């Protein structure tokens, strides 16, 4: 019975924390983003809140794979510039949002020898930011990406975790 009571209290406390209104989703706030790498790629970027609950985001991504003959890996990498809009749905500590935008990517190295080396991609999806403090959030997002150049292809989904510092 004691475990049940503690569990209920923990759920109530978390719900209160998650739905409190301590965040930085206000007009003229700037955030510095860092993705948490899940592979050989990572990105850094920034977001500027044009108005309450609406942010424009720029992302600079990079990835590099070193040659490893034992694993049949060749050398190569890429650079990415993304421009997105994030529309937050709730003004809460746990703030879900919808995201849309496009990115430009340039590949290089032996890894991309037989591939087109420049891509334009449209992406859209959903995410959530959880404000640990008013000036620091962690979150995750899932996007559907559709390459439109050099050819239109059925898209792929991408996920990422991130941390944002607000000023």
N, C-alpha and C positions, 0 to 999 in steps of 0.2 A: 504494500500500500504506500509506503514511504517513497519508493521509486516512482510510482505513478504520480504522486503529488509533486515531486521534484520535476518530473517530466512536464507536467501541466504548467508549473511555474516557469520553466525554461521556455516553453512554447509561447506563453503570454508575454514574457520579457522580450523574446526575439520579435514577436509580432509588433510590440510597442516600439522597439528600436527600428524595425524595418519600415514602419509607416509614419515615423516622426518626420518633420519637415526640415531637418538640418542638411542642407545641400548648397551647392554653388551653381544652380541652374538658372541664374539671373542674367539679365542683359549686361553686356560689357565685361563679363568675366572671361578670363583666358585660362585654358588648361593645357598642360604639357603631358602628352601620352607616351607610354612605353608599353610595347607588347611583351608578353611573356613568351619567349620562343618555345615552340613545340617541335621544331625541326631545324633545318639549317638556315632558316630565314627569320628575320626579326624586323621590327619597324619602330620608328620614333615619329612623333608628329605633334600637332597642336590643334586645339579647338578654340573658337571664339564664339561666344554666345551673342548672336545678333539681337535677340530679344529673349524674354523669359521662355524657357523650355524649347528653344530653337538654336542649334549650334551649327556653324560651318566648321568642317574638320579637314585638315591636310595631313597626309601620311606619307612618310618617306620610308620605303622598305628596301631591304638589301638581303641577299643570301649568297652563300659561297660554299661550294663543295670541293674539297681537295682530292687529288688523285690518290687512289688506293687500289693497287693492282690485286691485292689479296681479296678484296670485296667486289672487284669488277666495277669500281667507281672511276669516273673520269673527272677532270677538272672543269669547273664552270660555275656560273653564277648569274645574278640578275639584279637590276635596280628597278624600283617602282615608285611612282608618284600617284597618289590617290587624292581626289577631291570629293568630299561627301557632305551631305546635310543630315543632321540627326534631329528628329522631332520627338521630344520626350512626351510621354503620354500622361504621366503623373508627377506632381511636384512633391515627391516623397524622398525619404532616405534611400529606399530601393526604387529606382526610377527606370521603368522600361521605356524603350524607344524604338522607333522605326528608322531605318537608315537607307539612303540611296545616294548613288553617285557614280563616278567613273574613275578608271585608273589607266595609267600609261606605264608599260613595262618594257625594259630593254634587257635582252639576254646576251651573254657572252661566254666564250670558252668552248672547249671540246664537248662539254655536256650538251650544248645547244647547236652543234655543228650542222645537223640536218634539219633543224627547226627554223621557223621564221624568227627573226631576232627582235621584232618590235610588235607589241600588242596593245590594243585599246579594248578595254573591258567595261561593261556596264554591270553594276552590282546593286543589290538591294537585299534587305533582310531585317532582322530584329536583334535587339540586345538589351542588356540591363546593366545599370551602374549602381553599385551599392556604396554609399558614402560612409566610410569608416569614421571620418571626421568631416567637418564642413569643407575642408580644403583638400581632402584625399579620398579618392574612390578606387574601387577595384570592380572589374566587370568582365563580361563575356558577350560575344555576339556570334551569330551565324548568318552568313550571306550566301546568296545565290549569285554566282558570277557568270556572265554571258559574254564571251569574247566577240567583238564586232569587227575587228580588223586584225589580221589580214582577211579572215573569213569569219562568217557567223557560225558559231557552233553551239550545240546544246551545252548549257552551263554546268558548272560544278559547284558544290557547296564548300565553303571555307569557314572555319571556326577559329576564334582566337580569344585569348584572355589578355587583359590589359590592366595597367595601373595609371591613374591620372592625378596629377598635382595641379591644384587651382590657385590662381593668383588674383 
